[in-house]
């Protein structure tokens, strides 16, 4: 048994050291080619498929381009930070604050952006995410606080590092919760900004209904953990949301009148549902 | 024995994560600059890919937004052939028609989910079939 474990260890070390294909010895190539041949039958027809969620930066940009005014009172209060005591609530909150940060940054609310950037970094650190942003970039940002592109660049780095470091640490549930938190908060900010009966808000209503396209990706992110007690109620709510998205869209024919394409009653139900999901995830 | 097992597992995990981390650093240093005046959306789509593997990315793109798609790979790997397809699998862009370029700028009239289909260029047979390396897809947004 002891010999087996030593051999196992040696095989592990060998396998771990051979990841880089450059400069391999002939024997290693032969060995890997043999391994390749053995695997080829099983893998040759396999295709890796990934679903990509819209980032909160993208959604904030879509809200901003609809001409909607920034509302600070929509943001999740930074005072709630201390209440997030479990890793799951922190991961969701990290996504939520990333969305608030994106919304503030895109709308050039630089002081609010700095406040939410600090909250996001603290929350990331509490989850074991190190150096979510390069310190040199933070220093540069402090000297150029009104540089919108730099602010958004920092936000994109925080979002990417937080999500990826959680994945690198094999904390897939937390990384999924972070993505969902960001997506729900972005949708919340959009739906709370819209006035369904205002003609000037029709573009935003269409952009919100377009988010239906992302729901498939959201569901695929959560589907592996459907039975998890944290995920279960969120997943169920997302299925209700999917139904309301479908009911709100009467037709996708752009040649039709707006009110012929959109069911405003169902859309108002959708707004209420997003509000309820958001309340659930932040409280 | 338990210690040996723990050490081997930890070593394996550390090494896997090292590869993953290196791929992310490659994305930040070598791929992100290709976005130029487009802002990175914050999504990192990086994978260690074998030469014979195919990959598909499904993503919703929204009308009213200009996008840049960047497909980036480590230098020692063969060129990448990528296509942008709609949900009916109609090809909207094929980088083969543009000298296997690694980026594509576009804007859609109608929001829709698109598929980015990628594989290594297989016309060149000189590459070792067991070779693998880092491939990254980034999306840029025009603000």
Interface residues (C-beta under 8 A of the other chain):
Chain A: X1 X2 X5 X6 X8 X9 X12 X13 X15 X16 X17 X19 X21 X22 X29 X32 X33 X35 X36 X40 X43 X44 X46 X47 X48 X49 X50 X51 X52 X53 X54 X55 X56 X57 X58 X61 X62 X65 X102 X106 X148 X149 X152 X153 X155 X156 X157 X158 X159 X160 X163 X164 X167 X168 X169 X170 X203 X207 X210 X211 X213 X214 X216 X217 X252 X254
Chain B: X1 X4 X5 X7 X8 X9 X11 X12 X13 X15 X16 X17 X19 X20 X21 X24 X39 X40 X41 X42 X43 X44 X45 X47 X48 X49 X50 X52 X53 X54 X55 X56 X57 X58 X59 X60 X62 X63 X64 X65 X76 X110 X111 X112 X113 X128 X129 X130 X131 X132 X133 X139 X141 X143
